[in-house]
Every structure is written in C-alpha cells, then in structure tokens.
Amino acid sequence: MAGRVEGKVAFITGAARGQGRSHALRLAEEGADIIAIDICEGVPYEVSPAATEQDLAETVRQVEALDRRIVARKADVRDLDAVQAAVDDGISQLGRLDIVSANAGVVGTPTTAESLPEDQWRTMIDINLTGVWHTVKVTIPHLKAGRRGGSITLTSSVAGTRGYANMAHYVSAKHGIVGLTRTLAMELAPDSIRVNSVHPTQVNTDMIHNQPIYDLFAGKQGATKGEFAEASSRLQLLPVPWVEAVDISNALLFLASDEARYITGAALAIDAGSYLL
C-alpha cells in the first residue's frame, strides 16, 4: 500500500546514514517530507566511524530523488538549542510536524562497569538518553499545536530489555528509553499522540561492523567478521546474524501510519527472537 504517510512531515535524528537514513528514505517512499539532523562528527569513545556532512548530503540527495522535500542540518542531540532550531526551521519550511523518530545514538567502547570512565558514561547517557529527551521536548509542542495527533518512536535496543556484559552504559541508556516511552505515552494520549519504542537486535550498519564489537561478541581479540557473524547468530532464534536497517524502518513506518492508530506505549522488538534466548 503506497502513501501510508502521504502529506505528513517526519523529524529524524541521526539521519546521515545507517538506520536514520533508512528511516528517512522509507518514510519518503510512503509520502512524507523530512526534517533531518546528524552530528556529522566523531564522538569520544565511539567505536564506529563518524558520519560526515557528506553522508547527510547523500541522505538529502536520496530523499529528493524520491520527489520529497527535506530540510537537513548538522546538529548534536546533546545541544537542546540546536535541536530546537532545526525543528523550528524545518517546520517553518515544511509547514507541519506529524512523526518523530528519535534515532540518534552511539554504541560506545565495550568496558566493564567498574572500569568505565565517568566521562564515557556521561557521553553515552547524554547522547542515547538525554538526546532522546531533547528530541521529544522540542517536538511535543509542535505536535500538540497541529491538533492532528502524531507518532513518536524512540529507538531502544534488545539491550533495552536485557543485560549485556561490558555494556553497562549502553544498556542503562536503552533501558531508560523504555521508561521514557511509557511515561510519554501516558502524558500525550489525551492529545492523540502515540509513543512507542523499537528494539532492534544487531543491525547491518557501521555501528556493529567494527573491531571492538567483533571482539566483544566473539569473545576474543582480533575476531573476524565471520567469527562475529557466527557468534551473533547464536543470539537470535531465527538463523540470521543480524537484520537490515530497512527492517527497523518498516516497523517505524507501521507505527507512524494509521494502521497503528491504537498502538501506544508498546515496545516493538525487531530482534529475530533474540529476547527469548
């Protein structure tokens, strides 16, 4: 069914590549215009390579190739004023806001809790939890003002529902998103604004394809991609090592569409059965 979000406007954080770009393209394919931000620079302790302004420009190019409008800018979700300015500018150009995807996040360096540097903990919480709060804080007034309801989807993780050794900072932030989702769902229901979280397993992006993550999951130094894939496959019921970004985007699209008009406060797992193991 085409046009499932026709005429709507979506705000997406972390949109330069990976899941964020996939979300922008999938929503644009179904008729939405896009407001997009990304930090477009490196973050201390982050193991995946930094997104660039060229990456964000490529997201713009691909959305425009779908004949949809997009307003994109470099912004850090830790900076409330920058997020506010991006949202306000996007809405001034595109005229409305209907869909919010709080997607921006980092995975950080795998470290035991007792040896975790305080600034690494703070960086993780500031981006993966406070950044999500900034995203909803600046968008809720616009959604309410539109008087059309709306959809907010917060990106958590399988790590938002279970523990992982050596990832206390990441797991804590992703668990926090679950509580934020449920609270916002209760607060915003009178305005017909639905709030849900998505919980992916490993997704085939740069966030997992790097040496520290290979070593963490394979349990050895210098692990290969193949060894990581084998170890990762043991964490899912279905016989796959990871899912694709579009699989998360399809879930986001569903939650943003009228097909999910009575779904709020839900934690939707796209995890190949990982949670059951």
N, C-alpha and C positions, 0 to 999 in steps of 0.2 A: 504494500500500500504506500504510494508516494504521497508526499506533502503532509506528513504526520505532525509537523510543527510549522506548517506554512504560515508566513506572516509574523512569526514570533522572533524575538531577539534574545540571544543567549550570551551570557558573560562567562568566559572560561579562563581560569588561571593556569599557568604552566603550559601555555599553548604553542610554544615554539617547536615542539617535537613530541615524539612518544605518544602517550595516551592523550595529552592535551590537544595535539594536532589532530589526532584521530577523531576526538570528540567534535572538534570544530568542523571537520570535513563531513562527518556523518550527519550532524545536525543541519549543515548547509545543504547536503544532498536531499534532505527532507523539508527544505524550505525556509530555514532560519537564517537570519543575519547574525553576525558575530561581533562581540567585543572581546578582545583577547589581550592578555598580558603575559609577560615572562620576564624573569630576572635577567636572562641573557648574559650571565657571567658566572664564574666559579663561586662555590661556597666552601668555606673551610670544612675539612673532614669528609667532604662528599667524594665517593669513590667513582661515580660515573662522570664521564667528560661533560664539561659545561656546555649548555646550549648557547647559541650566539644570536646576535641580531640578524645575521643572515638566515639562520634557522627560522626565526619569526617571520622574516620577509618571505620565506618559502611557504609558510602557512598561509600568509596573505595571498600569495600568488595562486595557491591551490584552491582556496575558498573563492577567489574572484573568478577562477576558471569554471567554477560551478554556477556562475552568474548570480552570486550572492554578494552582499555588501559586508565589509569587515573593517572595523576600527581597531588597530593594534598599536600597542606601545610597550616600551621597556619599563617594567615596574617590579618592585620587590614586595611580596605579600607581607613582609615584616614591617613595611612602611605604610601605616594607615592612610596618611595623607596622599601618598602616591596611588594607592588603590582607589581612594575616593575620587581623585582627579581623573583617573582612567575611566571609571564607571560614569561619572558625570559627563565627561566629554563624549563617550560612546553613545550615551542616551540622547545627548543634545543633537548628535548627528543621525542617529537611527530611530529616535522617536519614542522608544518604549523599552521595557525590560520584562521578560517572562520566565526565563530559565537561567539558573545559576549552577555552574559546575566548579566547585572548589577542589581543583585537581592538583594544584602545585604541591610538590613535596620532594624530599630528599630521602635517601636510604641511609647515608652516613657510614662511618667506618665501623665494622664489627669489633666490639670491645666488651670485655666482661664488665659487669656493673661496678665492681669495686675499683676497677682501674680506669673508669670512664672519666675523662677530664670534664670539669664543670662547664667550660665554655663549649664543649662538644654537646653535652646535654642541653645547654641553653639554646644553641643553634638549632638543634633538632626540634625542640618544643616550640621555639619561635616561628619556625617555618611550617612544620607539619600540624601544629595545633593552633597557635595564636594567629598564624597566617590564614587559617580557615575561618577563625572567628572574625578577623578583619574583613574577609570576603563577604560573610553574611551580614556583618554590622553595617557595611555601606550599601548593600543591595536591598536589604529588607525595606527601608523606607520607600524606595522606588517601586518595589513590588506592591506594597500596600497602596501607594498613590495611584497605581494603574487600575485598581479595583477590578482586576480580572483574575485574581488568584495568582498562582505561579508554582514553579517546581524548583526546589533547591536540592542538589545532590552533592553530598560530601564524600570524597574519596578516602576510604579507610583501607583495609587490607585484611587478609586472613589473619595477619598479626594484630588486628583489632579484636579478634575473638579467641586467640590462643597465645601462649608464650613461645618465644624463641630464645634460646641461649645466645649470649653475646650481642643481643639487640635490645637491651632494656630501654634505651632512649626512644627507639623507633616503635617498639611495642606499646610503650606508655602513651606516646602521642596518638597512635592509631586507636587504642582503647578509648582515649579521651574523645575522639570524634564520635564514637557511639553514644556517649552520654550527651554530647552537644546536639547530635541529631534528634535524640528522643525529647530533649528539652525544647528545642525549637519547634518540633512537630506539635507539641502541646501548646506552645505560645502562639503559633501562627495559624492554627486550624481555624479560628474564627474568621480569618481573612481568606480562607480557602487557599492558603499557601502550603503546599505539601513539602515535607522534608524527609529525605531518605539517605541512607549511606550505601555505598557499593564496596564489596570486599573481594578484590581480586587475589588469586594466587600469583605465582610468578608470571609476569607479562613480558613478552618478547620485545624488550626495548633495551636501550643502553643502561637502564637502571640495574638490570641483572647481569648484563654481559660485560663484566669487568673482573679482574683477577681477585680482588678481595671477596667478592660474592662467590666466585667459583670455589675459592679455598674454604670459605665458611661452610658451604653446603656439602662439599666433597670431603671435608674434614682433613685436609692435607694442604701443604704449601705447594704452589706451582701446579694446581689442578688444571686440567684441560677443559675446554668447553664440553667435550664428550663426557668426561667424568662428572662435570656439573649436571649435565642433562640426565645422566643415569641416576645420580643422587636425587635430583629434583623430581624425577618420575616416581620415585618411591614415596613422595609426599602427596600424591594425588591418587584417588581411586581410579579415575579414567587413565588409560595408558598414554599420557602425554607429559612432556617435561615442563611445558608452560603453555599459556594461552596467548592469543594475539590481542593487540590493542583494540582492534575493531570489536572483539567480543565484549569488552568493557563499554565501548561506545554504543553498542546495540542495547545494552542494559540501561545506559544513561538515556538513550532515546526513548525507550519504553517508559521509563519513569517520568520523562518530561512530557510525554504525549497524553492525550485524553484517555488512552487505553488504561492508564494507571490513575485515573482521576480520583479513586477512593483509596489509594495506597499512600500511607504516610507513617513515618516512624519505623519503617522497615529497614532491615539490614540484609541487602541482597548479595548473596555470595555468588561470585563467578570464579569458582575455585576448583573445578574438576573433581569435586568430592573431597578436597583436602581437609575440610573441617571434621569429617567423620573419622579420620585416622588418628 
